[in-house]
Amino acid sequence: MTLEIPGWKHVYSGKVRDLYAPADGDDSRMLVVASDRVSAFDHVLSPGIPGKGELLTTLSLWWFDQLSGADGGEAIPNHLTGEPVPDVVAGRAMIVRALDMLPVECVVRGYLTGSGWVEYQESGTVCGIPLPGGLQDGDRLPEPIYTPAWKAPMGEHDENISFERTVELVGAERAAELRDRSLEIYRRAAATAEARGLILADTKFEFGTDEDGVLRLADEVLTSDSSRYWDAAAWQNGASPKERMASFDKQIVRDWLAANWDKQGTPPELPAEIVERTVARYRELLDLLTA
């Protein structure tokens, strides 16, 4: 069920966010509202995670501010307009520029884990990029690597692509800009996280261009829904991969669902304990980063 927001009309709902356009027909800006919905294995689950939309929006806005120069680096253009949001969605919404979004999901990996670890075990590569031998699950890579994906239409899975395919999609100059900007943001964010006792293992960014052709960072940025964060002390001292790489995200939900659902039909309701543990994990990351 979508909200009635004075001055705005609902135009689209994704798995976890709702999009509104100005009711007066102005097509230069949009209102993005983060819901408390949670998704896993391509399903929206029930119940939602109370406060999730506000926690992730707060974290995104904090990172946009850091990347606008608060971290001491060069200001990176983003999609925020700076306007106050309507009271009914205060804390969990952003008013943003309407951009021409690029069909590339810009993934940066600083550590070997997840699907990258599976591929590495088979071929010594991650997304086709050769890596040194002898690495273990959770190891830091010699250098962060850029592994873009093609943003598939709604209902389809994103697909890992080569840098050469990115050039075909957006042109050589823009492809290089996406790669270089993504690696720059990752390095800055990883340093910020490290200073707070956290590891930014990997993340993904989305970009769009404005009417002047300026590349702008868009969507959410460096949240626990788009990034994998680990506790640095646990990573250093953990006795098992699960202890070392316990992430500040909805992995609790994924693990419970994988153990209690065969991925057929409608997913089961999430137990209250799983919901409470998940929201606590989201909140802990926000507190560690922004305190």
SEPAPA-451012 format. One record per atom (N, C-alpha, C, O): z, x negated, y negated. Coordinates in steps of 0.001 Angstrom, whole numbers. Example, Ala and Ser with C-alpha at 12.3 -4.5 7.8 and 13.67 -1.06 7.14 Angstrom:
<sites>
        Z        X        Y
     7800   -13190     5690
     7800   -12300     4500
     7800   -13200     3300
     8465   -14236     3319
     7080   -12850     2250
     7140   -13670     1060
     7870   -12900      -30
     8039   -13409    -1138
</sites>
This chain:
<sites>
        Z        X        Y
        0     -846     1196
        0        0        0
        0     -880    -1244
      848    -1762    -1379
     -937     -649    -2146
    -1043    -1468    -3351
     -255     -845    -4496
      -10      361    -4526
      130    -1692    -5426
      901    -1251    -6578
       -3     -658    -7649
    -1166    -1037    -7783
      547      270    -8398
      -95      744    -9621
      404     -135   -10755
     1597     -143   -11061
     -506     -876   -11381
     -115    -1797   -12449
     -829    -1391   -13731
    -2055    -1474   -13800
      -92     -957   -14747
     -715     -529   -16005
    -1648    -1591   -16567
    -1265    -2753   -16701
    -2869    -1193   -16894
    -3849    -2108   -17478
    -4673    -2875   -16467
    -5555    -3648   -16841
    -4391    -2668   -15173
    -5100    -3399   -14128
    -5522    -2450   -13011
    -4849    -1456   -12741
    -6634    -2765   -12372
    -7095    -1963   -11238
    -7231    -2853   -10007
    -7720    -3979   -10089
    -6794    -2333    -8878
    -6839    -3092    -7635
    -8280    -3215    -7164
    -9015    -2228    -7123
    -8687    -4459    -6799
   -10062    -4664    -6344
   -10147    -5265    -4935
   -11185    -5161    -4281
    -9070    -5886    -4471
    -9179    -6557    -3167
    -7787    -6909    -2648
    -6891    -7238    -3425
    -7615    -6836    -1334
    -6391    -7314     -697
    -6750    -8235      454
    -7526    -7872     1337
    -6177    -9432      435
    -6321   -10344     1554
    -5131   -10188     2480
    -4394    -9205     2397
    -4942   -11161     3364
    -3828   -11072     4305
    -2484   -11086     3584
    -1555   -10380     3974
    -2389   -11888     2540
    -1090   -12012     1886
    -1131   -11817      368
      -75   -11781     -264
    -2308   -11692     -232
    -2389   -11535    -1684
    -3268   -10363    -2080
    -4193    -9981    -1361
    -2957    -9800    -3241
    -3705    -8679    -3795
    -4315    -9109    -5121
    -3691    -9819    -5909
    -5537    -8669    -5351
    -6287    -9067    -6539
    -6564    -7845    -7409
    -6976    -6793    -6919
    -6327    -8009    -8712
    -6545    -6931    -9674
    -7444    -7421   -10794
    -7403    -8593   -11169
    -8256    -6515   -11327
    -9116    -6806   -12467
    -8642    -5989   -13665
    -8049    -4925   -13485
    -8892    -6465   -14881
    -8503    -5682   -16055
    -9167    -4301   -16034
   -10351    -4174   -15721
    -8401    -3290   -16366
    -8931    -1918   -16359
    -9979    -1705   -17437
   -10771     -767   -17353
    -9992    -2570   -18455
   -10969    -2405   -19543
   -12322    -3028   -19224
   -13217    -3023   -20070
   -12484    -3562   -18022
   -13776    -4122   -17616
   -13963    -5579   -17950
   -15012    -6140   -17632
   -12990    -6224   -18581
   -13073    -7657   -18870
   -13180    -8424   -17554
   -12284    -8355   -16713
   -14283    -9155   -17382
   -14481    -9857   -16111
   -14148   -11344   -16199
   -14533   -12116   -15321
   -13434   -11755   -17253
   -13136   -13174   -17430
   -11786   -13571   -16849
   -11469   -14759   -16792
   -10981   -12596   -16415
    -9655   -12905   -15914
    -9290   -11970   -14775
    -9848   -10882   -14633
    -8333   -12425   -13962
    -7875   -11650   -12816
    -6357   -11772   -12715
    -5761   -12730   -13209
    -5748   -10790   -12069
    -4324   -10829   -11769
    -4175   -11017   -10266
    -4643   -10193    -9480
    -3518   -12110    -9871
    -3303   -12409    -8454
    -1834   -12165    -8137
     -948   -12773    -8736
    -1587   -11266    -7187
     -223   -10897    -6824
       59   -11381    -5399
     -658   -11029    -4462
     1105   -12186    -5249
     1503   -12676    -3925
     2474   -11677    -3305
     3526   -11389    -3875
     2121   -11156    -2150
     2963   -10186    -1461
     3970   -10900     -562
     3979   -12128     -470
     4807   -10119       91
     5740   -10674     1072
     5166   -10629     2482
     5867   -10908     3455
     3878   -10273     2589
     3258   -10221     3919
     3190   -11634     4510
     3083   -12627     3791
     3256   -11687     5829
     3126   -12969     6523
     2096   -12790     7630
     2076   -11765     8310
     1242   -13793     7806
      206   -13711     8831
      320   -14902     9777
      784   -15980     9406
     -118   -14670    11003
     -189   -15736    12006
    -1209   -15315    13050
    -1305   -14140    13405
    -1966   -16283    13535
    -2984   -16012    14557
    -3921   -14872    14118
    -4303   -14013    14914
    -4279   -14896    12815
    -5246   -13942    12250
    -4746   -12502    12244
    -5551   -11572    12207
    -3439   -12304    12279
    -2862   -10970    12187
    -1799   -10950    11086
    -1048   -11911    10920
    -1744    -9856    10343
     -644    -9631     9422
      499    -9031    10226
      314    -8055    10953
     1671    -9615    10092
     2803    -9247    10934
     3755    -8309    10209
     3704    -8151     8989
     4620    -7696    10993
     5630    -6802    10447
     6977    -7176    11047
     7058    -7482    12237
     8048    -7156    10232
     8036    -6903     8797
     7589    -8140     8023
     7333    -9186     8619
     7496    -8025     6705
     7186    -9170     5863
     8408   -10069     5712
     9457    -9823     6308
     8254   -11104     4913
     9332   -12055     4645
     9851   -11773     3233
     9185   -12134     2263
    11014   -11140     3090
    11499   -10743     1763
    11576   -11915      789
    12172   -12949     1090
    10971   -11742     -374
    11001   -12777    -1402
     9956   -13854    -1247
     9860   -14740    -2097
     9159   -13806     -176
     8167   -14859       71
     7173   -14984    -1078
     6864   -16095    -1510
     6671   -13858    -1578
     5679   -13904    -2652
     6213   -14596    -3890
     5510   -15381    -4527
     7455   -14303    -4226
     8054   -14921    -5413
     8332   -16401    -5183
     8107   -17216    -6076
     8823   -16760    -3990
     9109   -18159    -3697
     7845   -19014    -3771
     7860   -20097    -4355
     6750   -18527    -3179
     5519   -19316    -3163
     4860   -19362    -4535
     4281   -20381    -4910
     4941   -18264    -5289
     4381   -18275    -6645
     5148   -19253    -7523
     4552   -20002    -8296
     6467   -19245    -7402
     7291   -20179    -8175
     6915   -21624    -7858
     6820   -22462    -8755
     6702   -21904    -6574
     6347   -23267    -6170
     4956   -23641    -6678
     4754   -24754    -7163
     3999   -22722    -6570
     2652   -22988    -7082
     2687   -23298    -8578
     2077   -24268    -9028
     3398   -22478    -9342
     3461   -22677   -10794
     4119   -24009   -11126
     3717   -24683   -12075
     5138   -24393   -10342
     5781   -25687   -10576
     4794   -26828   -10332
     4742   -27785   -11104
     4016   -26723    -9262
     3046   -27778    -8973
     1919   -27795    -9995
     1472   -28873   -10387
     1446   -26631   -10438
      427   -26614   -11485
      938   -27345   -12722
      187   -28073   -13370
     2220   -27152   -13050
     2809   -27831   -14201
     2877   -29335   -13970
     2545   -30118   -14860
     3311   -29743   -12767
     3352   -31174   -12463
     1975   -31804   -12620
     1847   -32884   -13197
      950   -31138   -12111
     -398   -31687   -12119
    -1088   -31533   -13467
    -2182   -32055   -13681
     -436   -30811   -14371
     -941   -30735   -15747
     -412   -31886   -16593
     -660   -31948   -17797
      319   -32796   -15954
      797   -33985   -16649
     2290   -34211   -16598
     2771   -35271   -16997
     3050   -33206   -16101
     4504   -33365   -16045
     4930   -34479   -15102
     6027   -35021   -15234
     4059   -34828   -14143
     4385   -35931   -13219
     3974   -37285   -13768
     4121   -38304   -13092
     3461   -37300   -14989
     3043   -38554   -15610
     1587   -38901   -15400
     1101   -39893   -15942
      875   -38088   -14610
     -536   -38344   -14362
    -1441   -37606   -15339
     -983   -36872   -16214
    -2725   -37823   -15162
    -3719   -37143   -16003
    -3697   -35636   -15715
    -3528   -35221   -14568
    -3868   -34826   -16759
    -3867   -33373   -16590
    -5100   -32936   -15804
    -6228   -33302   -16136
    -4865   -32148   -14760
    -5948   -31626   -13931
    -6189   -30177   -14310
    -5267   -29367   -14215
    -7390   -29818   -14736
    -7652   -28435   -15141
    -7374   -27458   -14003
    -7702   -27734   -12849
    -6767   -26312   -14332
    -6513   -25298   -13321
    -6945   -23926   -13818
    -7519   -23807   -14900
    -6674   -22904   -13042
    -7187   -21562   -13346
    -6221   -20691   -14138
    -6561   -19555   -14467
    -5031   -21185   -14454
    -4047   -20364   -15153
    -4463   -20109   -16602
    -5003   -20993   -17266
    -4205   -18886   -17086
    -4474   -18577   -18494
    -3234   -18758   -19354
    -3343   -18906   -20571
    -2058   -18746   -18739
     -811   -18864   -19486
     -260   -17539   -19991
      796   -17508   -20623
     -963   -16448   -19720
     -494   -15130   -20176
      676   -14648   -19328
      747   -14946   -18135
     1602   -13897   -19946
     2686   -13305   -19151
     2139   -12194   -18259
     1225   -11466   -18646
     2702   -12076   -17071
     2241   -11061   -16123
     2991    -9753   -16376
     4059    -9769   -16988
     2451    -8624   -15916
     3155    -7342   -16074
     4538    -7385   -15414
     4735    -8040   -14391
     5481    -6675   -16020
     6865    -6698   -15536
     6981    -6298   -14072
     7816    -6840   -13349
     6154    -5355   -13626
     6284    -4832   -12269
     6011    -5897   -11211
     6447    -5751   -10069
     5292    -6973   -11571
     5015    -8062   -10622
     5539    -9401   -11139
     5090   -10461   -10705
     6489    -9343   -12067
     7048   -10574   -12633
     7627   -11440   -11524
     8339   -10957   -10643
     7305   -12742   -11585
     7830   -13692   -10606
     6927   -13925    -9421
     7063   -14937    -8733
     5999   -13005    -9163
     5138   -13201    -7994
     3665   -12982    -8302
     2890   -12613    -7420
     3287   -13205    -9527
     1885   -13009    -9908
     1462   -14046   -10937
     2293   -14638   -11626
      156   -14251   -11027
     -432   -15150   -12012
    -1669   -14475   -12608
    -2443   -13837   -11894
    -1844   -14621   -13912
    -3105   -14218   -14532
    -3971   -15471   -14623
    -3567   -16486   -15190
    -5168   -15377   -14054
    -6012   -16559   -13904
    -7412   -16305   -14449
    -7846   -15161   -14587
    -8101   -17385   -14753
    -9511   -17296   -15127
   -10329   -16847   -13918
   -10028   -17231   -12788
   -11329   -16060   -14143
   -12287   -15734   -13086
   -13244   -16918   -12965
   -13955   -17245   -13915
   -13261   -17551   -11814
   -14065   -18745   -11594
   -15173   -18473   -10584
   -15120   -17516    -9812
   -16170   -19339   -10615
   -17179   -19360    -9551
   -16602   -20258    -8453
   -16692   -21484    -8531
   -16007   -19631    -7424
   -15310   -20401    -6401
   -16298   -21132    -5492
   -17328   -20584    -5098
   -15963   -22367    -5175
   -16822   -23184    -4326
   -16502   -22912    -2854
   -15341   -22695    -2508
   -17520   -22920    -1983
   -17332   -22517     -583
   -16763   -23617      302
   -17081   -23692     1488
   -15921   -24469     -275
   -15373   -25611      458
   -13850   -25587      366
   -13288   -25502     -726
   -13199   -25660     1503
   -11751   -25830     1536
   -11492   -27323     1628
   -11922   -27983     2573
   -10786   -27847      638
   -10625   -29300      513
    -9324   -29745     1184
    -8247   -29660      596
    -9445   -30214     2411
    -8284   -30599     3214
    -8063   -32109     3113
    -8997   -32899     3252
    -6816   -32488     2869
    -6447   -33906     2860
    -5313   -34106     3855
    -4331   -33364     3853
    -5462   -35116     4703
    -4465   -35423     5732
    -3934   -36834     5507
    -4695   -37800     5435
    -2614   -36929     5398
    -1987   -38238     5260
    -1299   -38687     6526
     -920   -39850     6667
    -1136   -37734     7467
     -443   -38008     8728
    -1227   -37387     9873
    -1972   -36426     9679
    -1058   -37930    11038
    -1766   -37455    12219
     -932   -36393    12920
      143   -36691    13438
    -1416   -35163    12940
     -682   -34085    13594
    -1603   -32883    13770
    -2750   -32903    13322
    -1102   -31843    14420
    -1846   -30593    14551
    -3158   -30774    15291
    -3236   -31496    16285
    -4198   -30100    14785
    -5510   -30180    15420
    -6080   -31595    15350
    -6868   -31998    16205
    -5674   -32352    14315
    -6129   -33740    14202
    -5616   -34592    15355
    -6345   -35436    15877
    -4368   -34375    15754
    -3794   -35116    16870
    -4514   -34785    18176
    -4763   -35664    19000
    -4846   -33491    18353
    -5562   -33079    19563
    -6913   -33788    19642
    -7280   -34316    20691
    -7644   -33797    18539
    -8955   -34458    18529
    -8810   -35964    18727
    -9584   -36574    19466
    -7822   -36561    18070
    -7627   -38007    18166
    -7381   -38431    19612
    -7896   -39460    20050
    -6600   -37649    20356
    -6333   -37968    21756
    -7613   -37956    22591
    -7751   -38713    23552
    -8544   -37083    22207
    -9782   -36954    22965
   -10823   -38005    22593
   -11533   -38521    23456
   -10908   -38324    21276
   -12036   -39144    20822
   -11669   -40270    19855
   -12535   -41059    19475
   -10406   -40356    19455
   -10029   -41394    18505
   -10468   -41091    17088
   -10486   -41975    16231
   -10826   -39826    16841
   -11290   -39426    15510
   -10513   -38197    15038
    -9855   -37523    15830
   -10600   -37918    13737
   -10124   -36657    13157
   -11251   -36107    12297
   -11669   -36733    11323
   -11733   -34934    12668
   -12894   -34332    11999
   -14062   -35320    11964
   -14812   -35383    10990
   -14198   -36083    13039
   -15293   -37028    13165
   -15060   -38364    12499
   -15899   -39258    12608
   -13937   -38528    11807
   -13645   -39786    11113
   -12896   -40720    12066
   -11807   -40371    12522
   -13450   -41900    12380
   -12780   -42822    13314
   -11457   -43336    12734
   -11372   -43656    11549
   -10431   -43408    13583
    -9131   -43918    13181
    -8736   -45064    14101
    -9264   -45169    15208
    -7814   -45930    13666
    -7369   -47039    14528
    -6748   -46517    15819
    -6216   -45407    15853
    -6815   -47312    16873
    -6208   -46938    18137
    -4693   -47072    18094
    -4136   -47721    17209
    -4037   -46448    19064
    -2598   -46626    19222
    -1720   -45749    18362
     -500   -45918    18374
    -2289   -44813    17610
    -1473   -43931    16776
     -799   -42862    17630
    -1323   -42469    18672
      362   -42396    17184
     1112   -41357    17878
     1186   -40095    17012
      944   -40124    15805
     1526   -38997    17673
     1670   -37730    16967
     2704   -37875    15846
     3844   -38271    16089
     2293   -37548    14620
     3189   -37644    13476
     3104   -38938    12709
     3764   -39085    11680
     2301   -39896    13184
     2196   -41181    12489
     1485   -41036    11145
      616   -40184    10961
     1888   -41899    10219
     1218   -41969     8920
     -131   -42664     9100
     -226   -43674     9797
    -1162   -42126     8477
    -2485   -42738     8547
    -2555   -43944     7616
    -1822   -43999     6628
    -3421   -44910     7913
    -3542   -46077     7037
    -3852   -45682     5589
    -3343   -46289     4647
    -4689   -44663     5429
    -5022   -44088     4125
    -5229   -42592     4320
    -5676   -42169     5386
    -4912   -41778     3307
    -5212   -40346     3422
    -6712   -40136     3644
    -7534   -40874     3101
    -7058   -39137     4435
    -8469   -38848     4687
    -8819   -37444     4216
    -8001   -36527     4274
   -10037   -37302     3755
   -10554   -36028     3244
   -11398   -35385     4338
   -12399   -35954     4775
   -10989   -34197     4780
   -11681   -33525     5885
   -12012   -32089     5465
   -11272   -31167     5807
   -13094   -31888     4743
   -13404   -30562     4199
   -13742   -29536     5276
   -14097   -29881     6404
   -13624   -28282     4900
   -14002   -27176     5774
   -14851   -26199     4972
   -14724   -26085     3753
   -15709   -25506     5685
   -16512   -24443     5073
   -15709   -23161     5088
   -15207   -22747     6132
   -15585   -22521     3909
   -14825   -21280     3811
   -15681   -20136     4348
   -16632   -19692     3705
   -15325   -19679     5523
   -16104   -18636     6197
   -15871   -17284     5544
   -14835   -17065     4917
   -16840   -16365     5689
   -16648   -15001     5188
   -15451   -14343     5854
   -15006   -14758     6924
   -14937   -13303     5194
   -13767   -12592     5703
   -13978   -12178     7159
   -15014   -11616     7516
   -12977   -12466     7990
   -13062   -12073     9389
   -13565   -13166    10294
   -13482   -13046    11516
   -14097   -14251     9707
   -14567   -15377    10498
   -13657   -16576    10289
   -12900   -16621     9319
   -13726   -17541    11188
   -12878   -18726    11088
   -13545   -19786    10220
   -14759   -19983    10285
   -12725   -20479     9391
   -13246   -21622     8653
   -13708   -22687     9639
   -13223   -22764    10768
   -14645   -23495     9194
   -15264   -24469    10096
   -15223   -25851     9464
   -15686   -26032     8337
   -14670   -26832    10182
   -14670   -28205     9683
   -16106   -28680     9492
   -16976   -28433    10328
   -16334   -29366     8376
   -17681   -29856     8075
   -17604   -31314     7637
   -16540   -31810     7267
   -18734   -31982     7683
   -18808   -33370     7231
   -18967   -33407     5714
   -19300   -32407     5079
   -18717   -34596     5150
   -18951   -34757     3716
   -20426   -34521     3397
   -20760   -33970     2348
   -21300   -34939     4302
   -22744   -34747     4086
   -23099   -33259     4001
   -23969   -32866     3224
   -22418   -32435     4808
   -22653   -30996     4739
   -22140   -30438     3413
   -22731   -29510     2861
   -21045   -30997     2900
   -20535   -30580     1593
   -21564   -30859      509
   -21761   -30048     -396
   -22217   -32006      606
   -23284   -32339     -356
   -24385   -31288     -310
   -24908   -30882    -1348
   -24737   -30847      902
   -25770   -29815     1029
   -25329   -28504      390
   -26148   -27770     -165
   -24033   -28212      469
   -23526   -26935      -46
   -23396   -26921    -1568
   -23737   -25928    -2210
   -22899   -28027    -2152
   -22577   -27995    -3587
   -23245   -29102    -4403
   -23067   -29160    -5620
   -24014   -29986    -3749
   -24651   -31077    -4474
   -23812   -32344    -4412
   -22593   -32291    -4248
   -24477   -33478    -4545
   -23812   -34776    -4354
   -22718   -35024    -5386
   -21630   -35482    -5038
   -22997   -34726    -6643
   -22022   -35015    -7697
   -20766   -34157    -7538
   -19645   -34656    -7631
   -20969   -32862    -7298
   -19822   -31965    -7157
   -19040   -32285    -5875
   -17811   -32220    -5872
   -19740   -32629    -4794
   -19069   -32976    -3540
   -18170   -34193    -3732
   -17042   -34217    -3240
   -18663   -35196    -4441
   -17866   -36391    -4701
   -16668   -36057    -5588
   -15578   -36599    -5403
   -16879   -35160    -6552
   -15779   -34758    -7436
   -14687   -34022    -6649
   -13498   -34255    -6863
   -15098   -33137    -5744
   -14129   -32429    -4906
   -13314   -33407    -4064
   -12090   -33300    -3993
   -13992   -34356    -3428
   -13306   -35340    -2594
   -12333   -36184    -3416
   -11164   -36327    -3056
   -12825   -36738    -4519
   -11994   -37650    -5307
   -10815   -36927    -5949
    -9710   -37466    -6002
   -11046   -35714    -6434
    -9960   -34960    -7055
    -8916   -34554    -6014
    -7717   -34600    -6285
    -9369   -34158    -4831
    -8436   -33759    -3772
    -7558   -34932    -3343
    -6349   -34776    -3176
    -8157   -36093    -3165
    -7383   -37271    -2778
    -6405   -37677    -3878
    -5286   -38106    -3595
    -6831   -37541    -5130
    -5941   -37864    -6254
    -4727   -36936    -6260
    -3591   -37390    -6395
    -4976   -35629    -6112
    -3871   -34666    -6126
    -2933   -34934    -4957
    -1713   -34908    -5115
    -3504   -35190    -3785
    -2650   -35457    -2625
    -1747   -36657    -2880
     -543   -36594    -2632
    -2319   -37744    -3373
    -1524   -38956    -3572
     -402   -38714    -4580
      727   -39162    -4379
     -713   -38008    -5658
      317   -37709    -6661
     1399   -36810    -6079
     2590   -37057    -6269
      982   -35768    -5370
     1946   -34827    -4796
     2785   -35493    -3716
     3985   -35236    -3615
     2165   -36346    -2907
     2905   -37033    -1846
     3973   -37946    -2441
     5072   -38053    -1897
     3657   -38605    -3555
     4632   -39474    -4214
     5783   -38648    -4790
     6942   -39053    -4710
     5460   -37495    -5368
     6494   -36604    -5901
     7400   -36115    -4779
     8623   -36103    -4922
     6794   -35709    -3659
     7569   -35227    -2521
     8452   -36339    -1951
     9618   -36112    -1628
     7887   -37537    -1830
     8629   -38666    -1250
     9869   -38988    -2077
    10912   -39337    -1524
     9759   -38871    -3405
    10904   -39143    -4275
    12023   -38129    -4075
    13155   -38352    -4502
    11697   -37005    -3419
    12687   -35951    -3167
    13046   -35850    -1684
    13596   -34845    -1235
    12729   -36901     -935
    13115   -36942      471
    12231   -36124     1381
    12660   -35713     2459
    10991   -35879      961
    10067   -35057     1729
     8779   -35808     2014
     8398   -36716     1275
     8117   -35424     3087
     6799   -35951     3434
     5789   -34818     3300
     5987   -33733     3846
     4713   -35073     2575
     3590   -34138     2514
     2572   -34620     3546
     1786   -35530     3283
     2601   -33994     4719
     1764   -34472     5828
      299   -34159     5598
     -560   -35018     5797
        7   -32940     5180
    -1374   -32555     4881
    -1354   -31315     4002
     -326   -30651     3870
    -2495   -31013     3405
    -2581   -29874     2498
    -4038   -29483     2318
    -4944   -30198     2745
    -4252   -28338     1679
    -5620   -27913     1400
    -5681   -27332      -11
    -4744   -26685     -480
    -6797   -27578     -663
    -7010   -27100    -2030
    -8278   -26265    -2094
    -9184   -26404    -1273
    -8314   -25386    -3104
    -9537   -24663    -3414
    -9855   -24871    -4886
    -8954   -24946    -5722
   -11130   -24963    -5193
   -11583   -25205    -6550
   -12673   -24217    -6927
   -13383   -23682    -6076
   -12782   -23990    -8232
   -13881   -23198    -8762
   -14329   -23810   -10083
   -13658   -24683   -10633
   -15455   -23350   -10580
   -15958   -23844   -11862
   -15931   -22716   -12885
   -16168   -21555   -12554
   -15635   -23077   -14143
   -15623   -22085   -15207
   -17003   -21972   -15849
   -17968   -22572   -15375
   -17088   -21203   -16927
   -18393   -20950   -17550
   -19018   -22207   -18139
   -20221   -22243   -18398
   -18196   -23245   -18352
   -18712   -24508   -18875
   -18966   -25537   -17778
   -19313   -26683   -18064
   -18793   -25128   -16531
   -19023   -26047   -15423
   -17862   -26965   -15117
   -18002   -27891   -14319
   -16695   -26723   -15748
   -15524   -27563   -15507
   -14908   -27196   -14160
   -14699   -26019   -13868
   -14622   -28197   -13349
   -13980   -27983   -12054
   -12496   -27704   -12273
   -11802   -28480   -12930
   -12014   -26587   -11718
   -10619   -26190   -11917
    -9933   -25938   -10573
   -10486   -25296    -9680
    -8730   -26455   -10460
    -7900   -26208    -9290
    -7482   -24739    -9303
    -7024   -24232   -10327
    -7639   -24057    -8170
    -7427   -22617    -8146
    -6593   -22206    -6938
    -6121   -23037    -6163
    -6431   -20890    -6809
    -5700   -20301    -5693
    -4243   -20764    -5756
    -3730   -21012    -6847
    -3572   -20884    -4619
    -2233   -21457    -4596
    -2380   -22969    -4437
    -3433   -23461    -4031
    -1316   -23698    -4759
    -1423   -25145    -4624
     -107   -25717    -4103
      966   -25464    -4650
     -225   -26500    -3023
      889   -27268    -2467
     2095   -26402    -2099
     3241   -26838    -2213
     1823   -25165    -1656
     2901   -24313    -1162
     3094   -24553      327
     2321   -25269      962
     4146   -23938      875
     4379   -24085     2306
     3421   -23241     3128
     3427   -23342     4355
     2597   -22410     2496
     1529   -21715     3220
      243   -22521     3258
     -614   -22274     4106
       92   -23483     2354
    -1145   -24266     2302
     -919   -25738     2645
    -1863   -26529     2649
      316   -26101     2930
      666   -27506     3115
     1703   -27657     4222
     2437   -26724     4548
     1739   -28853     4785
     2725   -29152     5827
     3701   -30188     5268
     3332   -31337     5024
     4943   -29767     5070
     5999   -30653     4568
     6993   -30943     5690
     7331   -30067     6485
     7451   -32194     5735
     8498   -32581     6674
     9660   -33213     5919
     9488   -33730     4815
    10832   -33167     6518
    11990   -33868     5986
    11846   -35350     6339
    11686   -35702     7508
    11903   -36209     5329
    11635   -37637     5556
    12659   -38274     6488
    12291   -39095     7329
    13941   -37913     6358
    14969   -38504     7216
    14789   -38061     8662
    14957   -38860     9584
    14446   -36783     8865
    14217   -36291    10227
    12995   -36959    10841
    12992   -37293    12026
    11958   -37153    10032
    10746   -37822    10524
    11061   -39251    10948
    10519   -39748    11935
    11933   -39902    10202
    12279   -41290    10497
    13182   -41414    11721
    13053   -42359    12498
    14101   -40452    11893
    15163   -40622    12880
    15138   -39610    14025
    15936   -39721    14955
    14235   -38622    13975
    14221   -37576    14989
    13962   -38119    16377
    13232   -39095    16547
    14573   -37474    17381
    14458   -37946    18756
    13228   -37417    19466
    12854   -37925    20523
    12592   -36399    18895
    11418   -35799    19525
    10414   -35404    18447
    10785   -35264    17281
     9137   -35221    18824
     8158   -34764    17829
     8584   -33468    17139
     8357   -33308    15940
     9199   -32543    17879
     9628   -31276    17271
    10675   -31509    16199
    10636   -30869    15149
    11621   -32424    16449
    12643   -32742    15447
    12031   -33502    14274
    12366   -33240    13119
    11147   -34429    14567
    10567   -35262    13511
     9676   -34464    12571
     9615   -34752    11376
     8985   -33464    13104
     7970   -32767    12320
     8274   -31279    12142
     7360   -30454    12112
     9558   -30940    12024
     9934   -29549    11738
     9498   -29237    10312
    10010   -29831     9363
     8560   -28311    10154
     7951   -28089     8844
     8621   -26958     8074
     9239   -26063     8651
     8480   -27028     6748
     9084   -26050     5849
     8116   -24882     5629
     7678   -24641     4504
     7788   -24170     6688
     6800   -23100     6543
     7061   -22032     7595
     8189   -21874     8063
     6013   -21302     7964
     6174   -20199     8909
     6015   -20645    10366
     5699   -19829    11232
     6233   -21942    10640
     6131   -22409    12014
     7127   -21683    12918
     6867   -21472    14103
     8266   -21305    12345
     9262   -20531    13100
     8626   -19243    13614
     8842   -18841    14758
     7838   -18602    12748
     7155   -17354    13122
     6107   -17633    14198
     6028   -16911    15192
     5308   -18672    14000
     4261   -19006    14968
     4863   -19285    16351
     4370   -18800    17369
     5942   -20081    16360
     6561   -20451    17634
     7096   -19218    18362
     6910   -19076    19571
     7762   -18326    17620
     8319   -17127    18254
     7194   -16246    18785
     7278   -15710    19890
     6136   -16102    17979
     5029   -15242    18386
     4326   -15803    19618
     3966   -15062    20532
     4134   -17130    19629
     3462   -17759    20773
     4258   -17561    22065
     3686   -17465    23151
     5581   -17501    21931
     6431   -17349    23115
     6604   -15895    23540
     7041   -15621    24658
     6261   -14959    22647
     6567   -13558    22929
     5363   -12626    22835
     5521   -11405    22836
     4152   -13200    22753
     2968   -12351    22609
     1779   -13066    23238
     1606   -14271    23061
      965   -12320    23971
     -187   -12913    24644
    -1454   -12857    23809
    -2551   -13094    24315
    -1300   -12541    22516
    -2417   -12471    21561
    -3389   -11337    21882
    -4545   -11365    21458
    -2920   -10348    22626
    -3719    -9162    22920
    -3090    -7961    22212
    -1872    -7781    22233
    -3934    -7149    21589
    -3430    -5946    20939
    -2618    -6250    19695
    -2826    -7272    19041
    -1686    -5352    19368
     -878    -5469    18161
      299    -6410    18383
      997    -6285    19389
      538    -7358    17460
     1676    -8272    17620
     3000    -7509    17578
     3090    -6464    16934
     4012    -8016    18251
     5334    -7373    18204
     5996    -7547    16841
     5627    -8430    16066
     6971    -6701    16563
     7765    -6817    15340
     8565    -8118    15362
     9075    -8531    16403
     8663    -8747    14209
     9469    -9970    14123
    10954    -9616    14107
    11359    -8724    13361
    11768   -10285    14904
    13218   -10042    14872
    13808   -10450    13527
    13274   -11327    12847
    14901    -9815    13153
    15554   -10098    11871
    15933   -11573    11758
    15826   -12160    10681
    16376   -12177    12867
    16786   -13578    12819
    15617   -14493    12463
    15793   -15455    11715
    14427   -14205    12987
    13237   -15010    12700
    12854   -14864    11226
    12498   -15841    10567
    12931   -13638    10724
    12639   -13389     9309
    13611   -14162     8422
    13197   -14811     7462
    14888   -14093     8738
    15907   -14761     7914
    15756   -16279     7954
    15893   -16941     6926
    15480   -16826     9114
    15306   -18279     9222
    14069   -18746     8461
    14065   -19826     7871
    13014   -17920     8480
    11780   -18298     7796
    11962   -18300     6290
    11554   -19251     5623
    12564   -17259     5739
    12751   -17220     4291
    13700   -18328     3844
    13547   -18867     2748
    14677   -18674     4680
    15584   -19771     4335
    14832   -21100     4268
    15126   -21948     3426
    13871   -21267     5155
    13078   -22507     5180
    12198   -22608     3941
    12088   -23677     3340
    11563   -21486     3552
    10767   -21460     2318
    11643   -21813     1110
    11259   -22614      258
    12820   -21199     1060
    13699   -21411      -86
    14209   -22854     -130
    14335   -23436    -1207
    14499   -23424     1029
    14987   -24798     1078
    13963   -25773      504
    14317   -26697     -229
    12689   -25562      842
    11648   -26453      302
    11587   -26336    -1215
    11538   -27352    -1908
    11588   -25112    -1745
    11549   -24926    -3193
    12721   -25628    -3866
    12546   -26300    -4882
    13913   -25473    -3301
    15094   -26103    -3885
    15005   -27628    -3861
    15359   -28294    -4834
    14528   -28177    -2737
    14430   -29637    -2624
    13427   -30215    -3617
    13668   -31269    -4204
    12312   -29530    -3802
    11278   -30051    -4700
    11651   -29891    -6178
    11425   -30803    -6974
    12208   -28762    -6540
    12353   -28438    -7958
    13744   -28668    -8528
    13940   -28575    -9739
    14714   -28969    -7665
    16094   -29150    -8161
    16168   -30327    -9139
    17241   -30631    -9658
</sites>
